[in-house]
Amino acid sequence: MDLFLLILGLLLLILGIIGSVLPVLPGPITGWFGLLLLFLTNSIPMNYYWLGITLALAILIFILDYLIPGIGAKKFGGSKMGANGATIGLIIGLVLPIPFGFVIGAFVGAFIGEILFEPSNLVRALKSALGSFLGFLASTTMKVFVSLIFLVIYCYKVFEYRSDLFSF
């Protein structure tokens, strides 16, 4: 059973890292469930302190993920259309066979969203798209960083209790 929980936990952590880039999945929260499964194994003692801190961090990042792109867009005079365009552009950019397609797609999507919001002002749309894009990048970077920290905690705990986990 421990091996099953370890593998499922690792899969959730990897899915959490992927979800930090894809807007469809809540990355850090998914990764946190991977940590929870690790602590549910019989070989690793339950640590409510670590689980509480990491859960609070995952929830904080989840909330900030919705606030930061909007703050970036507002700072540069952007609109909700620009933020939505950045998300749609990211998804389209992921399927394009070009390097860093998701980054280019997010910027182009934000720009198109801003143009649709206010077609008469191209300079403002470009500035707003930059704000939406920077907010998106900040939010994504933060989510990836926290998800990687969760993976490091997981790997450290597995290494620390390796003799208990893998003694058959």
C-alpha positions as CSV (number, residue, x, y, z in Angstrom):
1,M,0.0,0.0,0.0
2,D,2.9,2.4,0.8
3,L,4.3,1.9,-2.7
4,F,1.0,2.7,-4.2
5,L,0.7,5.9,-2.1
6,L,4.2,6.9,-3.0
7,I,3.6,6.5,-6.7
8,L,0.3,8.3,-6.6
9,G,1.8,11.1,-4.5
10,L,4.6,11.5,-7.0
11,L,2.2,11.6,-9.9
12,L,0.1,14.3,-8.1
13,L,3.3,16.3,-7.5
14,I,4.2,16.1,-11.2
15,L,0.7,17.0,-12.1
16,G,0.9,19.9,-9.7
17,I,4.0,21.2,-11.6
18,I,2.2,20.8,-14.9
19,G,-0.9,22.5,-13.4
20,S,1.3,25.4,-12.4
21,V,1.7,26.2,-16.1
22,L,-1.7,25.1,-17.4
23,P,-4.5,27.2,-16.1
24,V,-6.9,24.2,-16.0
25,L,-5.4,22.6,-12.9
26,P,-4.7,24.2,-9.5
27,G,-1.0,23.3,-9.4
28,P,0.1,23.8,-5.8
29,I,-3.1,22.4,-4.4
30,T,-2.7,19.3,-6.6
31,G,0.9,19.0,-5.4
32,W,-0.1,19.3,-1.8
33,F,-2.3,16.3,-2.1
34,G,0.8,14.4,-3.3
35,L,2.5,15.5,0.0
36,L,-0.6,14.4,1.9
37,L,-0.4,10.9,0.3
38,L,3.3,10.7,1.3
39,F,2.4,11.4,4.9
40,L,-0.4,8.8,4.8
41,T,2.1,6.0,4.3
42,N,2.8,3.8,7.2
43,S,6.5,4.3,7.0
44,I,6.6,8.1,7.3
45,P,5.2,9.6,10.5
46,M,2.4,12.1,10.2
47,N,3.7,15.7,10.5
48,Y,0.7,18.0,10.9
49,Y,3.1,21.0,11.2
50,W,4.5,20.5,7.6
51,L,1.1,19.6,6.2
52,G,-0.5,22.7,7.8
53,I,2.2,25.1,6.5
54,T,2.2,23.6,3.0
55,L,-1.6,23.6,2.8
56,A,-1.7,27.3,3.9
57,L,0.9,28.1,1.3
58,A,-1.0,26.2,-1.4
59,I,-4.2,28.0,-0.5
60,L,-2.4,31.4,-0.4
61,I,-0.9,30.8,-3.9
62,F,-4.3,29.6,-5.2
63,I,-5.8,33.0,-4.1
64,L,-2.9,35.0,-5.3
65,D,-3.1,33.3,-8.7
66,Y,-6.4,35.0,-9.3
67,L,-5.2,38.4,-8.0
68,I,-1.7,38.9,-9.4
69,P,-2.6,38.8,-13.2
70,G,-5.4,41.3,-12.5
71,I,-3.1,43.6,-10.5
72,G,-0.5,43.4,-13.3
73,A,-3.2,44.3,-15.9
74,K,-4.6,47.1,-13.8
75,K,-1.1,48.6,-13.2
76,F,-0.6,48.9,-16.9
77,G,-4.2,49.9,-17.6
78,G,-5.4,46.4,-18.8
79,S,-8.8,44.9,-18.8
80,K,-10.3,41.5,-17.9
81,M,-10.4,40.8,-21.7
82,G,-6.6,41.0,-21.7
83,A,-6.2,38.6,-18.8
84,N,-8.7,36.2,-20.4
85,G,-6.8,36.5,-23.7
86,A,-3.5,35.7,-22.0
87,T,-5.1,32.5,-20.7
88,I,-6.5,31.5,-24.0
89,G,-3.3,32.4,-25.8
90,L,-1.4,30.2,-23.3
91,I,-3.5,27.2,-24.1
92,I,-3.2,27.7,-27.8
93,G,0.5,28.3,-27.5
94,L,1.0,25.0,-25.7
95,V,-0.2,23.0,-28.8
96,L,1.8,25.0,-31.3
97,P,5.1,23.3,-32.3
98,I,7.2,26.4,-31.5
99,P,9.7,26.9,-28.6
100,F,8.2,28.8,-25.8
101,G,4.8,28.8,-27.6
102,F,2.9,29.2,-24.3
103,V,4.8,32.4,-23.5
104,I,4.3,33.9,-26.9
105,G,0.7,32.7,-26.9
106,A,0.0,34.3,-23.6
107,F,1.4,37.7,-24.8
108,V,-0.4,37.6,-28.1
109,G,-3.6,36.4,-26.5
110,A,-3.4,39.3,-24.0
111,F,-2.8,41.8,-26.9
112,I,-5.8,40.4,-28.9
113,G,-8.0,40.6,-25.8
114,E,-7.0,44.2,-25.3
115,I,-7.6,45.1,-29.0
116,L,-11.1,43.5,-28.8
117,F,-11.8,45.5,-25.6
118,E,-10.7,48.8,-27.1
119,P,-9.9,48.6,-30.8
120,S,-9.1,52.3,-31.3
121,N,-6.0,52.6,-29.0
122,L,-3.2,50.3,-30.2
123,V,-0.6,51.7,-27.9
124,R,-2.8,51.3,-24.8
125,A,-3.6,47.8,-25.9
126,L,0.1,46.9,-26.2
127,K,0.8,48.4,-22.8
128,S,-2.1,46.6,-21.3
129,A,-1.1,43.3,-22.9
130,L,2.3,43.7,-21.4
131,G,0.8,44.2,-18.0
132,S,-1.5,41.2,-18.3
133,F,1.5,39.1,-19.6
134,L,3.8,40.2,-16.7
135,G,1.1,39.4,-14.2
136,F,0.6,36.0,-15.8
137,L,4.3,35.4,-15.7
138,A,4.6,36.4,-12.1
139,S,1.7,34.2,-11.1
140,T,3.0,31.2,-13.1
141,T,6.5,31.6,-11.7
142,M,5.2,31.7,-8.2
143,K,3.1,28.5,-8.7
144,V,6.0,26.6,-10.3
145,F,8.4,27.6,-7.5
146,V,6.0,26.4,-4.8
147,S,5.2,23.2,-6.6
148,L,8.9,22.5,-7.0
149,I,9.4,23.1,-3.3
150,F,6.7,20.5,-2.6
151,L,8.5,18.1,-4.8
152,V,11.8,18.8,-2.9
153,I,10.0,18.1,0.4
154,Y,8.6,14.9,-1.0
155,C,12.0,13.7,-2.3
156,Y,13.7,14.6,1.0
157,K,11.2,12.7,3.0
158,V,11.4,9.7,0.7
159,F,15.2,9.8,1.0
160,E,15.0,10.2,4.8
161,Y,12.8,7.2,5.2
162,R,14.0,5.1,2.3
163,S,15.0,2.1,4.5
164,D,11.5,1.9,6.0
165,L,9.8,2.6,2.6
166,F,11.7,0.1,0.5
167,S,12.3,-2.8,2.9
168,F,10.2,-5.7,1.6
